[in-house]
Amino acid sequence: MENPLNFSASPPMTPLPGKRRKEETVGFMTWDERFSVGVKTLDEEHKVLFGILNELYDAMKRGQAQVVTGHLLKKLADYTRRHFASEEAKMTASGFAGLAEHRDKHRDLIQRVEQFIVRFERGDIMLSVDLFNFLRDWLTTHIQKTDKEYGPWLTGHGVH
Ligand code: FEO
């Protein structure tokens, strides 16, 4: 299929050994078990974030007005804040030792998105492929590296 914005799609996924691949397509970004942190409620929140990014992708692809993309960027930042708070509450309640470091990463991530929003609203930057790729990588790298660290601890403490 033609890809006029030249987005790099997610790399082909290999089924996990011994498991049936459970895949859920959410627009151009696809959530699958590679992104599972083992905690169902947090996986669901991550899927919402994927969904908002896909809305942004669609808006950009359709060349929608700045007011639409600006609204979606704010929606992404708002939901991200709620999600980070939810994750931190679970880490706090279960006594996860990596909480402080994880919280610092959250602060850094949200700050970077907020800076993008300020520049976007000023008209310094447009919603571009580069910005979109930054947001996509920002989310997927954090989930796959940092979030996965709390999975075994939280599930071992009855958090689902
Ligand atoms: Fe799912 Fe640490 O954010």
Residues whose N, C-alpha, C, O or C-beta is under 5 A from the ligand:
A	BS01	FEO	E87 D147
